[in-house]
Amino acid sequence: MREDTSNYQALFLDNVPMMDARAPVEFSKGAFPGVINLPLMDDGERQKVGLCYKQRGQDAAIALGHELVSGQIKAQRIAAWAAFARANPDGYLYCFRGGLRSQITQQWLKEEAGIEYPRVIGGYKAMRTFLLETTEQAVNDCSFVVLGGMTGTGKTDVLLQLSNGLDLERHARHRGSSFGKHAVGQPAQIDFENGLAVDILKKCAAGHSLFVLEDESRAIGSCSLPLLLYQGMQTYPVVWLEDSLENRMQRILRDYVVGLRNEFDTLHGEEKGFGLYAERLRQSLDNIVKRLGHDRHQRLAAIMDAALIEQARSGAIEMHLGWIEGLLTEYYDPMYVYQRQLRSKRIEFAGGQQAVLGYLCQRGAQR
Protein backbone atom coordinates (compact mmCIF):
# COMPACT_ATOMS: atom_id res chain seq x y z
CA MET A 1 0.00 0.00 0.00
CA ARG A 2 1.15 3.56 -0.71
CA GLU A 3 1.88 5.53 2.43
CA ASP A 4 -0.44 8.17 3.85
CA THR A 5 0.83 11.63 2.89
CA SER A 6 1.29 15.10 4.27
CA ASN A 7 2.98 16.42 1.12
CA TYR A 8 0.27 18.96 0.34
CA GLN A 9 2.37 20.77 -2.23
CA ALA A 10 2.71 17.65 -4.37
CA LEU A 11 -1.02 16.92 -4.11
CA PHE A 12 -1.93 20.27 -5.64
CA LEU A 13 0.96 20.63 -8.07
CA ASP A 14 0.35 17.18 -9.55
CA ASN A 15 -3.46 17.43 -9.59
CA VAL A 16 -3.65 14.24 -7.55
CA PRO A 17 -7.21 12.84 -7.43
CA MET A 18 -8.72 13.16 -3.97
CA MET A 19 -11.88 11.83 -2.37
CA ASP A 20 -13.48 14.01 0.32
CA ALA A 21 -15.23 11.90 2.98
CA ARG A 22 -16.77 14.89 4.77
CA ALA A 23 -20.53 15.44 4.82
CA PRO A 24 -22.07 17.31 1.86
CA VAL A 25 -22.77 20.41 3.96
CA GLU A 26 -19.08 20.66 4.83
CA PHE A 27 -18.06 20.12 1.21
CA SER A 28 -20.44 22.83 -0.05
CA LYS A 29 -18.87 25.42 2.26
CA GLY A 30 -15.39 24.85 0.86
CA ALA A 31 -13.43 22.28 -1.11
CA PHE A 32 -10.47 21.94 -3.46
CA PRO A 33 -10.43 22.06 -7.28
CA GLY A 34 -11.39 18.75 -8.88
CA VAL A 35 -12.08 16.90 -5.61
CA ILE A 36 -15.00 14.44 -5.43
CA ASN A 37 -17.30 14.31 -2.39
CA LEU A 38 -18.06 10.72 -1.35
CA PRO A 39 -19.08 11.09 2.29
CA LEU A 40 -18.91 8.57 5.08
CA MET A 41 -22.06 10.14 6.56
CA ASP A 42 -24.71 12.36 5.02
CA ASP A 43 -25.73 15.63 6.68
CA GLY A 44 -28.46 14.13 8.82
CA GLU A 45 -26.31 11.24 10.03
CA ARG A 46 -23.45 13.59 10.84
CA GLN A 47 -25.76 15.85 12.85
CA LYS A 48 -27.08 12.92 14.91
CA VAL A 49 -23.60 11.57 15.58
CA GLY A 50 -22.36 15.02 16.56
CA LEU A 51 -25.20 15.49 19.02
CA CYS A 52 -24.55 12.04 20.47
CA TYR A 53 -20.86 12.87 20.88
CA LYS A 54 -21.70 16.00 22.89
CA GLN A 55 -24.22 14.23 25.09
CA ARG A 56 -22.71 10.76 25.55
CA GLY A 57 -19.08 10.83 24.38
CA GLN A 58 -16.97 9.38 21.58
CA ASP A 59 -17.65 5.68 22.06
CA ALA A 60 -21.42 6.16 21.94
CA ALA A 61 -21.08 8.43 18.90
CA ILE A 62 -18.98 5.84 17.05
CA ALA A 63 -21.50 3.14 17.88
CA LEU A 64 -24.35 5.30 16.59
CA GLY A 65 -22.40 6.03 13.42
CA HIS A 66 -21.96 2.33 12.73
CA GLU A 67 -25.66 1.82 13.36
CA LEU A 68 -26.72 4.61 11.00
CA VAL A 69 -24.29 3.63 8.24
CA SER A 70 -24.94 -0.07 7.94
CA GLY A 71 -26.52 -2.63 5.65
CA GLN A 72 -27.40 -1.37 2.18
CA ILE A 73 -26.34 2.21 2.95
CA LYS A 74 -22.89 1.04 3.97
CA ALA A 75 -22.60 -1.24 0.94
CA GLN A 76 -23.52 1.58 -1.45
CA ARG A 77 -20.97 3.96 0.03
CA ILE A 78 -18.19 1.39 -0.01
CA ALA A 79 -19.04 0.60 -3.64
CA ALA A 80 -18.71 4.30 -4.53
CA TRP A 81 -15.38 4.57 -2.71
CA ALA A 82 -14.11 1.41 -4.39
CA ALA A 83 -15.10 2.70 -7.82
CA PHE A 84 -13.20 5.93 -7.15
CA ALA A 85 -10.15 4.06 -5.86
CA ARG A 86 -10.03 1.75 -8.88
CA ALA A 87 -10.48 4.68 -11.28
CA ASN A 88 -7.84 6.73 -9.43
CA PRO A 89 -5.15 4.33 -8.18
CA ASP A 90 -2.78 7.25 -7.52
CA GLY A 91 -5.30 9.18 -5.41
CA TYR A 92 -5.95 9.81 -1.72
CA LEU A 93 -8.88 10.21 0.63
CA TYR A 94 -9.36 12.64 3.48
CA CYS A 95 -11.87 13.95 6.03
CA PHE A 96 -11.83 17.18 8.00
CA ARG A 97 -8.76 16.56 10.18
CA GLY A 98 -7.53 13.30 8.68
CA GLY A 99 -8.83 11.44 11.71
CA LEU A 100 -11.62 9.05 12.50
CA ARG A 101 -13.79 9.39 9.40
CA SER A 102 -10.97 8.86 6.93
CA GLN A 103 -9.60 6.02 9.04
CA ILE A 104 -12.99 4.28 9.06
CA THR A 105 -13.27 4.82 5.30
CA GLN A 106 -9.82 3.26 4.86
CA GLN A 107 -10.74 0.34 7.11
CA TRP A 108 -14.02 -0.44 5.38
CA LEU A 109 -12.43 -0.20 1.93
CA LYS A 110 -9.80 -2.73 2.98
CA GLU A 111 -12.14 -5.10 4.81
CA GLU A 112 -15.12 -5.02 2.44
CA ALA A 113 -13.54 -4.29 -0.95
CA GLY A 114 -9.98 -5.51 -0.47
CA ILE A 115 -8.58 -2.08 -1.40
CA GLU A 116 -5.81 -0.40 0.56
CA TYR A 117 -6.12 3.32 -0.10
CA PRO A 118 -4.01 6.07 1.50
CA ARG A 119 -5.30 9.15 3.28
CA VAL A 120 -4.12 12.72 3.61
CA ILE A 121 -2.67 13.28 7.07
CA GLY A 122 -4.24 16.33 8.67
CA GLY A 123 -7.10 16.22 6.16
CA TYR A 124 -8.97 19.19 4.78
CA LYS A 125 -7.97 21.52 7.60
CA ALA A 126 -4.24 21.04 7.06
CA MET A 127 -4.53 21.44 3.28
CA ARG A 128 -6.65 24.56 3.66
CA THR A 129 -4.07 26.06 6.03
CA PHE A 130 -1.32 25.22 3.54
CA LEU A 131 -3.15 27.07 0.73
CA LEU A 132 -3.85 30.13 2.88
CA GLU A 133 -0.17 30.27 3.77
CA THR A 134 0.75 29.86 0.08
CA THR A 135 -1.16 33.02 -0.84
CA GLU A 136 0.16 34.95 2.14
CA GLN A 137 3.74 33.94 1.38
CA ALA A 138 3.39 34.97 -2.27
CA VAL A 139 2.03 38.40 -1.29
CA ASN A 140 4.96 38.86 1.09
CA ASP A 141 7.73 37.45 -1.11
CA CYS A 142 6.70 38.07 -4.75
CA SER A 143 6.18 41.18 -6.87
CA PHE A 144 2.89 42.22 -8.45
CA VAL A 145 1.77 44.53 -11.24
CA VAL A 146 -1.83 45.74 -11.51
CA LEU A 147 -3.32 45.86 -15.01
CA GLY A 148 -5.79 48.75 -15.26
CA GLY A 149 -7.80 50.29 -18.04
CA MET A 150 -11.27 51.44 -19.08
CA THR A 151 -14.12 48.94 -19.27
CA GLY A 152 -13.83 46.82 -22.41
CA THR A 153 -10.14 47.41 -23.15
CA GLY A 154 -9.50 43.65 -22.94
CA LYS A 155 -7.60 43.32 -19.69
CA THR A 156 -8.64 39.68 -19.36
CA ASP A 157 -7.52 39.02 -22.95
CA VAL A 158 -4.07 40.29 -22.00
CA LEU A 159 -3.91 38.24 -18.80
CA LEU A 160 -4.75 35.05 -20.72
CA GLN A 161 -1.66 35.59 -22.88
CA LEU A 162 0.68 35.93 -19.88
CA SER A 163 2.14 32.87 -18.19
CA ASN A 164 2.35 34.89 -14.97
CA GLY A 165 -1.17 36.33 -15.15
CA LEU A 166 -3.56 35.74 -12.24
CA ASP A 167 -7.10 35.86 -13.60
CA LEU A 168 -9.07 36.79 -10.47
CA GLU A 169 -12.33 37.05 -12.42
CA ARG A 170 -11.97 33.50 -13.75
CA HIS A 171 -11.51 32.16 -10.24
CA ALA A 172 -14.53 34.18 -9.06
CA ARG A 173 -16.60 33.24 -12.14
CA HIS A 174 -17.63 36.89 -12.41
CA ARG A 175 -16.46 39.76 -14.62
CA GLY A 176 -16.29 42.19 -11.73
CA SER A 177 -18.89 44.73 -12.87
CA SER A 178 -22.63 45.27 -12.50
CA PHE A 179 -23.01 43.17 -15.66
CA GLY A 180 -20.43 40.65 -14.54
CA LYS A 181 -22.56 37.63 -13.61
CA HIS A 182 -22.21 34.49 -15.72
CA ALA A 183 -25.01 32.03 -16.40
CA VAL A 184 -23.52 29.71 -13.78
CA GLY A 185 -23.21 30.77 -10.16
CA GLN A 186 -20.09 31.84 -8.32
CA PRO A 187 -17.99 29.52 -6.16
CA ALA A 188 -18.15 29.57 -2.38
CA GLN A 189 -15.70 32.06 -0.88
CA ILE A 190 -13.41 29.27 0.35
CA ASP A 191 -13.45 27.59 -3.08
CA PHE A 192 -12.44 30.91 -4.65
CA GLU A 193 -9.54 31.32 -2.24
CA ASN A 194 -8.42 27.71 -2.69
CA GLY A 195 -8.49 27.91 -6.48
CA LEU A 196 -6.50 31.15 -6.47
CA ALA A 197 -3.94 29.68 -4.07
CA VAL A 198 -3.44 26.58 -6.24
CA ASP A 199 -2.95 28.86 -9.27
CA ILE A 200 -0.31 30.86 -7.36
CA LEU A 201 1.36 27.66 -6.14
CA LYS A 202 1.68 26.29 -9.68
CA LYS A 203 3.00 29.54 -11.11
CA CYS A 204 5.57 29.82 -8.32
CA ALA A 205 6.64 26.24 -9.00
CA ALA A 206 7.06 27.19 -12.67
CA GLY A 207 9.56 29.83 -11.60
CA HIS A 208 7.46 32.99 -11.55
CA SER A 209 8.07 35.58 -8.86
CA LEU A 210 6.26 38.46 -10.60
CA PHE A 211 2.51 38.29 -11.11
CA VAL A 212 0.15 40.43 -13.17
CA LEU A 213 -3.44 40.82 -12.00
CA GLU A 214 -6.37 42.94 -13.05
CA ASP A 215 -7.35 46.02 -11.11
CA GLU A 216 -10.33 44.93 -9.00
CA SER A 217 -12.36 46.12 -6.05
CA ARG A 218 -12.27 43.97 -2.92
CA ALA A 219 -15.49 42.20 -3.98
CA ILE A 220 -15.78 40.40 -7.30
CA GLY A 221 -19.47 39.68 -7.20
CA SER A 222 -19.96 37.62 -4.03
CA CYS A 223 -16.28 36.66 -3.75
CA SER A 224 -13.86 38.78 -1.73
CA LEU A 225 -10.16 39.06 -2.47
CA PRO A 226 -7.80 37.94 0.30
CA LEU A 227 -7.33 41.05 2.42
CA LEU A 228 -3.53 41.03 2.27
CA LEU A 229 -3.59 40.82 -1.54
CA TYR A 230 -6.20 43.57 -1.86
CA GLN A 231 -4.22 45.86 0.44
CA GLY A 232 -1.14 45.25 -1.69
CA MET A 233 -3.06 46.14 -4.84
CA GLN A 234 -3.47 49.66 -3.50
CA THR A 235 0.32 50.14 -3.68
CA TYR A 236 1.52 47.93 -6.58
CA PRO A 237 2.73 49.57 -9.82
CA VAL A 238 0.06 49.94 -12.52
CA VAL A 239 0.17 49.27 -16.25
CA TRP A 240 -2.72 51.02 -18.04
CA LEU A 241 -4.32 49.36 -21.08
CA GLU A 242 -5.81 51.64 -23.73
CA ASP A 243 -8.11 51.05 -26.71
CA SER A 244 -10.58 52.94 -28.89
CA LEU A 245 -14.22 53.31 -27.91
CA GLU A 246 -15.28 51.31 -30.98
CA ASN A 247 -13.05 48.38 -30.11
CA ARG A 248 -14.23 48.47 -26.50
CA MET A 249 -17.87 48.45 -27.59
CA GLN A 250 -17.27 45.45 -29.83
CA ARG A 251 -15.52 43.62 -27.00
CA ILE A 252 -18.41 44.32 -24.61
CA LEU A 253 -20.80 43.09 -27.32
CA ARG A 254 -18.76 39.89 -27.65
CA ASP A 255 -18.60 39.13 -23.94
CA TYR A 256 -21.78 40.54 -22.42
CA VAL A 257 -24.19 39.88 -25.29
CA VAL A 258 -22.96 37.06 -27.54
CA GLY A 259 -21.00 35.24 -24.84
CA LEU A 260 -23.68 35.55 -22.16
CA ARG A 261 -26.40 34.42 -24.58
CA ASN A 262 -24.34 31.36 -25.50
CA GLU A 263 -23.82 30.51 -21.83
CA PHE A 264 -27.56 30.52 -21.13
CA ASP A 265 -28.34 28.62 -24.34
CA THR A 266 -25.83 25.92 -23.44
CA LEU A 267 -27.36 25.48 -19.98
CA HIS A 268 -31.05 25.84 -20.79
CA GLY A 269 -31.58 25.50 -24.54
CA GLU A 270 -32.25 28.33 -26.99
CA GLU A 271 -35.83 29.28 -26.08
CA LYS A 272 -35.55 29.24 -22.30
CA GLY A 273 -31.92 30.39 -22.50
CA PHE A 274 -32.81 33.57 -24.41
CA GLY A 275 -35.47 34.50 -21.87
CA LEU A 276 -33.07 34.06 -18.95
CA TYR A 277 -30.32 35.93 -20.81
CA ALA A 278 -32.65 38.87 -21.53
CA GLU A 279 -33.79 38.90 -17.91
CA ARG A 280 -30.17 38.96 -16.73
CA LEU A 281 -29.29 41.94 -18.95
CA ARG A 282 -32.31 43.92 -17.76
CA GLN A 283 -31.63 43.07 -14.12
CA SER A 284 -27.99 44.13 -14.46
CA LEU A 285 -29.08 47.53 -15.74
CA ASP A 286 -31.73 47.82 -13.02
CA ASN A 287 -29.09 47.13 -10.36
CA ILE A 288 -27.41 50.46 -11.09
CA VAL A 289 -30.55 52.57 -11.51
CA LYS A 290 -29.68 54.77 -8.51
CA ARG A 291 -26.20 55.48 -9.81
CA LEU A 292 -27.41 56.07 -13.38
CA GLY A 293 -30.31 58.27 -12.39
CA HIS A 294 -33.92 57.59 -13.37
CA ASP A 295 -33.99 59.38 -16.72
CA ARG A 296 -30.73 57.88 -17.99
CA HIS A 297 -31.76 54.43 -16.81
CA GLN A 298 -35.10 54.70 -18.61
CA ARG A 299 -33.41 55.79 -21.84
CA LEU A 300 -30.81 52.99 -21.80
CA ALA A 301 -33.43 50.42 -20.76
CA ALA A 302 -35.58 51.37 -23.75
CA ILE A 303 -32.63 50.92 -26.10
CA MET A 304 -31.83 47.56 -24.48
CA ASP A 305 -35.45 46.38 -24.78
CA ALA A 306 -35.56 47.29 -28.47
CA ALA A 307 -32.25 45.49 -29.04
CA LEU A 308 -33.50 42.35 -27.29
CA ILE A 309 -36.72 42.36 -29.32
CA GLU A 310 -34.73 42.64 -32.55
CA GLN A 311 -32.28 39.96 -31.43
CA ALA A 312 -35.16 37.59 -30.66
CA ARG A 313 -36.79 38.36 -34.00
CA SER A 314 -33.84 38.23 -36.37
CA GLY A 315 -30.75 37.28 -34.38
CA ALA A 316 -29.19 40.68 -35.12
CA ILE A 317 -27.14 42.10 -32.23
CA GLU A 318 -25.95 45.48 -33.54
CA MET A 319 -28.69 47.43 -31.76
CA HIS A 320 -27.10 46.48 -28.45
CA LEU A 321 -24.26 48.84 -29.28
CA GLY A 322 -26.61 51.72 -28.45
CA TRP A 323 -26.95 50.98 -24.75
CA ILE A 324 -23.34 49.76 -24.58
CA GLU A 325 -22.04 53.09 -25.89
CA GLY A 326 -24.27 55.05 -23.52
CA LEU A 327 -23.23 52.96 -20.53
CA LEU A 328 -19.53 53.32 -21.35
CA THR A 329 -19.40 57.03 -22.13
CA GLU A 330 -21.92 58.23 -19.55
CA TYR A 331 -21.33 55.86 -16.64
CA TYR A 332 -18.19 53.71 -16.66
CA ASP A 333 -15.71 56.03 -18.38
CA PRO A 334 -16.07 58.96 -15.95
CA MET A 335 -15.44 56.55 -13.06
CA TYR A 336 -12.33 55.11 -14.72
CA VAL A 337 -10.99 58.56 -15.59
CA TYR A 338 -11.19 59.38 -11.89
CA GLN A 339 -9.53 56.07 -10.94
CA ARG A 340 -6.73 56.72 -13.41
CA GLN A 341 -6.09 60.09 -11.83
CA LEU A 342 -5.90 58.47 -8.39
CA ARG A 343 -3.37 55.93 -9.71
CA SER A 344 -1.42 58.36 -11.91
CA LYS A 345 1.72 58.29 -9.75
CA ARG A 346 1.79 54.49 -9.84
CA ILE A 347 1.30 54.12 -13.62
CA GLU A 348 4.62 52.95 -15.05
CA PHE A 349 3.45 52.20 -18.59
CA ALA A 350 0.38 52.87 -20.77
CA GLY A 351 -0.45 51.71 -24.27
CA GLY A 352 -2.44 49.44 -26.55
CA GLN A 353 -2.74 45.70 -26.17
CA GLN A 354 0.39 44.68 -28.09
CA ALA A 355 2.53 47.36 -26.46
CA VAL A 356 1.29 46.39 -23.00
CA LEU A 357 1.84 42.70 -23.71
CA GLY A 358 5.38 43.38 -24.88
CA TYR A 359 6.12 45.52 -21.84
CA LEU A 360 4.76 42.99 -19.36
CA CYS A 361 6.57 40.08 -21.02
CA GLN A 362 9.83 42.03 -20.96
CA ARG A 363 9.26 43.05 -17.36
CA GLY A 364 8.64 39.45 -16.34
CA ALA A 365 11.69 38.20 -18.22
CA GLN A 366 13.92 40.65 -16.37
CA ARG A 367 13.17 39.06 -13.00
C-alpha positions in Angstrom: 0.0 0.0 0.0 1.1 3.6 -0.7 1.9 5.5 2.4 -0.4 8.2 3.8 0.8 11.6 2.9 1.3 15.1 4.3 3.0 16.4 1.1 0.3 19.0 0.3 2.4 20.8 -2.2 2.7 17.6 -4.4 -1.0 16.9 -4.1 -1.9 20.3 -5.6 1.0 20.6 -8.1 0.4 17.2 -9.6 -3.5 17.4 -9.6 -3.6 14.2 -7.6 -7.2 12.8 -7.4 -8.7 13.2 -4.0 -11.9 11.8 -2.4 -13.5 14.0 0.3 -15.2 11.9 3.0 -16.8 14.9 4.8 -20.5 15.4 4.8 -22.1 17.3 1.9 -22.8 20.4 4.0 -19.1 20.7 4.8 -18.1 20.1 1.2 -20.4 22.8 0.0 -18.9 25.4 2.3 -15.4 24.8 0.9 -13.4 22.3 -1.1 -10.5 21.9 -3.5 -10.4 22.1 -7.3 -11.4 18.7 -8.9 -12.1 16.9 -5.6 -15.0 14.4 -5.4 -17.3 14.3 -2.4 -18.1 10.7 -1.3 -19.1 11.1 2.3 -18.9 8.6 5.1 -22.1 10.1 6.6 -24.7 12.4 5.0 -25.7 15.6 6.7 -28.5 14.1 8.8 -26.3 11.2 10.0 -23.5 13.6 10.8 -25.8 15.8 12.8 -27.1 12.9 14.9 -23.6 11.6 15.6 -22.4 15.0 16.6 -25.2 15.5 19.0 -24.6 12.0 20.5 -20.9 12.9 20.9 -21.7 16.0 22.9 -24.2 14.2 25.1 -22.7 10.8 25.6 -19.1 10.8 24.4 -17.0 9.4 21.6 -17.7 5.7 22.1 -21.4 6.2 21.9 -21.1 8.4 18.9 -19.0 5.8 17.1 -21.5 3.1 17.9 -24.4 5.3 16.6 -22.4 6.0 13.4 -22.0 2.3 12.7 -25.7 1.8 13.4 -26.7 4.6 11.0 -24.3 3.6 8.2 -24.9 -0.1 7.9 -26.5 -2.6 5.7 -27.4 -1.4 2.2 -26.3 2.2 2.9 -22.9 1.0 4.0 -22.6 -1.2 0.9 -23.5 1.6 -1.4 -21.0 4.0 0.0 -18.2 1.4 0.0 -19.0 0.6 -3.6 -18.7 4.3 -4.5 -15.4 4.6 -2.7 -14.1 1.4 -4.4 -15.1 2.7 -7.8 -13.2 5.9 -7.1 -10.1 4.1 -5.9 -10.0 1.7 -8.9 -10.5 4.7 -11.3 -7.8 6.7 -9.4 -5.2 4.3 -8.2 -2.8 7.2 -7.5 -5.3 9.2 -5.4 -5.9 9.8 -1.7 -8.9 10.2 0.6 -9.4 12.6 3.5 -11.9 14.0 6.0 -11.8 17.2 8.0 -8.8 16.6 10.2 -7.5 13.3 8.7 -8.8 11.4 11.7 -11.6 9.0 12.5 -13.8 9.4 9.4 -11.0 8.9 6.9 -9.6 6.0 9.0 -13.0 4.3 9.1 -13.3 4.8 5.3 -9.8 3.3 4.9 -10.7 0.3 7.1 -14.0 -0.4 5.4 -12.4 -0.2 1.9 -9.8 -2.7 3.0 -12.1 -5.1 4.8 -15.1 -5.0 2.4 -13.5 -4.3 -1.0 -10.0 -5.5 -0.5 -8.6 -2.1 -1.4 -5.8 -0.4 0.6 -6.1 3.3 -0.1 -4.0 6.1 1.5 -5.3 9.1 3.3 -4.1 12.7 3.6 -2.7 13.3 7.1 -4.2 16.3 8.7 -7.1 16.2 6.2 -9.0 19.2 4.8 -8.0 21.5 7.6 -4.2 21.0 7.1 -4.5 21.4 3.3 -6.7 24.6 3.7 -4.1 26.1 6.0 -1.3 25.2 3.5 -3.1 27.1 0.7 -3.8 30.1 2.9 -0.2 30.3 3.8 0.8 29.9 0.1 -1.2 33.0 -0.8 0.2 35.0 2.1 3.7 33.9 1.4 3.4 35.0 -2.3 2.0 38.4 -1.3 5.0 38.9 1.1 7.7 37.5 -1.1 6.7 38.1 -4.7 6.2 41.2 -6.9 2.9 42.2 -8.5 1.8 44.5 -11.2 -1.8 45.7 -11.5 -3.3 45.9 -15.0 -5.8 48.7 -15.3 -7.8 50.3 -18.0 -11.3 51.4 -19.1 -14.1 48.9 -19.3 -13.8 46.8 -22.4 -10.1 47.4 -23.2 -9.5 43.7 -22.9 -7.6 43.3 -19.7 -8.6 39.7 -19.4 -7.5 39.0 -23.0 -4.1 40.3 -22.0 -3.9 38.2 -18.8 -4.7 35.0 -20.7 -1.7 35.6 -22.9 0.7 35.9 -19.9 2.1 32.9 -18.2 2.3 34.9 -15.0 -1.2 36.3 -15.1 -3.6 35.7 -12.2 -7.1 35.9 -13.6 -9.1 36.8 -10.5 -12.3 37.0 -12.4 -12.0 33.5 -13.8 -11.5 32.2 -10.2 -14.5 34.2 -9.1 -16.6 33.2 -12.1 -17.6 36.9 -12.4 -16.5 39.8 -14.6 -16.3 42.2 -11.7 -18.9 44.7 -12.9 -22.6 45.3 -12.5 -23.0 43.2 -15.7 -20.4 40.7 -14.5 -22.6 37.6 -13.6 -22.2 34.5 -15.7 -25.0 32.0 -16.4 -23.5 29.7 -13.8 -23.2 30.8 -10.2 -20.1 31.8 -8.3 -18.0 29.5 -6.2 -18.1 29.6 -2.4 -15.7 32.1 -0.9 -13.4 29.3 0.3 -13.4 27.6 -3.1 -12.4 30.9 -4.7 -9.5 31.3 -2.2 -8.4 27.7 -2.7 -8.5 27.9 -6.5 -6.5 31.2 -6.5 -3.9 29.7 -4.1 -3.4 26.6 -6.2 -2.9 28.9 -9.3 -0.3 30.9 -7.4 1.4 27.7 -6.1 1.7 26.3 -9.7 3.0 29.5 -11.1 5.6 29.8 -8.3 6.6 26.2 -9.0 7.1 27.2 -12.7 9.6 29.8 -11.6 7.5 33.0 -11.6 8.1 35.6 -8.9 6.3 38.5 -10.6 2.5 38.3 -11.1 0.1 40.4 -13.2 -3.4 40.8 -12.0 -6.4 42.9 -13.1 -7.3 46.0 -11.1 -10.3 44.9 -9.0 -12.4 46.1 -6.1 -12.3 44.0 -2.9 -15.5 42.2 -4.0 -15.8 40.4 -7.3 -19.5 39.7 -7.2 -20.0 37.6 -4.0 -16.3 36.7 -3.8 -13.9 38.8 -1.7 -10.2 39.1 -2.5 -7.8 37.9 0.3 -7.3 41.0 2.4 -3.5 41.0 2.3 -3.6 40.8 -1.5 -6.2 43.6 -1.9 -4.2 45.9 0.4 -1.1 45.2 -1.7 -3.1 46.1 -4.8 -3.5 49.7 -3.5 0.3 50.1 -3.7 1.5 47.9 -6.6 2.7 49.6 -9.8 0.1 49.9 -12.5 0.2 49.3 -16.3 -2.7 51.0 -18.0 -4.3 49.4 -21.1 -5.8 51.6 -23.7 -8.1 51.0 -26.7 -10.6 52.9 -28.9 -14.2 53.3 -27.9 -15.3 51.3 -31.0 -13.1 48.4 -30.1 -14.2 48.5 -26.5 -17.9 48.5 -27.6 -17.3 45.4 -29.8 -15.5 43.6 -27.0 -18.4 44.3 -24.6 -20.8 43.1 -27.3 -18.8 39.9 -27.7 -18.6 39.1 -23.9 -21.8 40.5 -22.4 -24.2 39.9 -25.3 -23.0 37.1 -27.5 -21.0 35.2 -24.8 -23.7 35.5 -22.2 -26.4 34.4 -24.6 -24.3 31.4 -25.5 -23.8 30.5 -21.8 -27.6 30.5 -21.1 -28.3 28.6 -24.3 -25.8 25.9 -23.4 -27.4 25.5 -20.0 -31.1 25.8 -20.8 -31.6 25.5 -24.5 -32.3 28.3 -27.0 -35.8 29.3 -26.1 -35.5 29.2 -22.3 -31.9 30.4 -22.5 -32.8 33.6 -24.4 -35.5 34.5 -21.9 -33.1 34.1 -19.0 -30.3 35.9 -20.8 -32.6 38.9 -21.5 -33.8 38.9 -17.9 -30.2 39.0 -16.7 -29.3 41.9 -18.9 -32.3 43.9 -17.8 -31.6 43.1 -14.1 -28.0 44.1 -14.5 -29.1 47.5 -15.7 -31.7 47.8 -13.0 -29.1 47.1 -10.4 -27.4 50.5 -11.1 -30.5 52.6 -11.5 -29.7 54.8 -8.5 -26.2 55.5 -9.8 -27.4 56.1 -13.4 -30.3 58.3 -12.4 -33.9 57.6 -13.4 -34.0 59.4 -16.7 -30.7 57.9 -18.0 -31.8 54.4 -16.8 -35.1 54.7 -18.6 -33.4 55.8 -21.8 -30.8 53.0 -21.8 -33.4 50.4 -20.8 -35.6 51.4 -23.7 -32.6 50.9 -26.1 -31.8 47.6 -24.5 -35.4 46.4 -24.8 -35.6 47.3 -28.5 -32.3 45.5 -29.0 -33.5 42.4 -27.3 -36.7 42.4 -29.3 -34.7 42.6 -32.5 -32.3 40.0 -31.4 -35.2 37.6 -30.7 -36.8 38.4 -34.0 -33.8 38.2 -36.4 -30.8 37.3 -34.4 -29.2 40.7 -35.1 -27.1 42.1 -32.2 -26.0 45.5 -33.5 -28.7 47.4 -31.8 -27.1 46.5 -28.4 -24.3 48.8 -29.3 -26.6 51.7 -28.5 -26.9 51.0 -24.7 -23.3 49.8 -24.6 -22.0 53.1 -25.9 -24.3 55.1 -23.5 -23.2 53.0 -20.5 -19.5 53.3 -21.3 -19.4 57.0 -22.1 -21.9 58.2 -19.6 -21.3 55.9 -16.6 -18.2 53.7 -16.7 -15.7 56.0 -18.4 -16.1 59.0 -15.9 -15.4 56.5 -13.1 -12.3 55.1 -14.7 -11.0 58.6 -15.6 -11.2 59.4 -11.9 -9.5 56.1 -10.9 -6.7 56.7 -13.4 -6.1 60.1 -11.8 -5.9 58.5 -8.4 -3.4 55.9 -9.7 -1.4 58.4 -11.9 1.7 58.3 -9.7 1.8 54.5 -9.8 1.3 54.1 -13.6 4.6 53.0 -15.0 3.4 52.2 -18.6 0.4 52.9 -20.8 -0.5 51.7 -24.3 -2.4 49.4 -26.6 -2.7 45.7 -26.2 0.4 44.7 -28.1 2.5 47.4 -26.5 1.3 46.4 -23.0 1.8 42.7 -23.7 5.4 43.4 -24.9 6.1 45.5 -21.8 4.8 43.0 -19.4 6.6 40.1 -21.0 9.8 42.0 -21.0 9.3 43.0 -17.4 8.6 39.4 -16.3 11.7 38.2 -18.2 13.9 40.7 -16.4 13.2 39.1 -13.0 
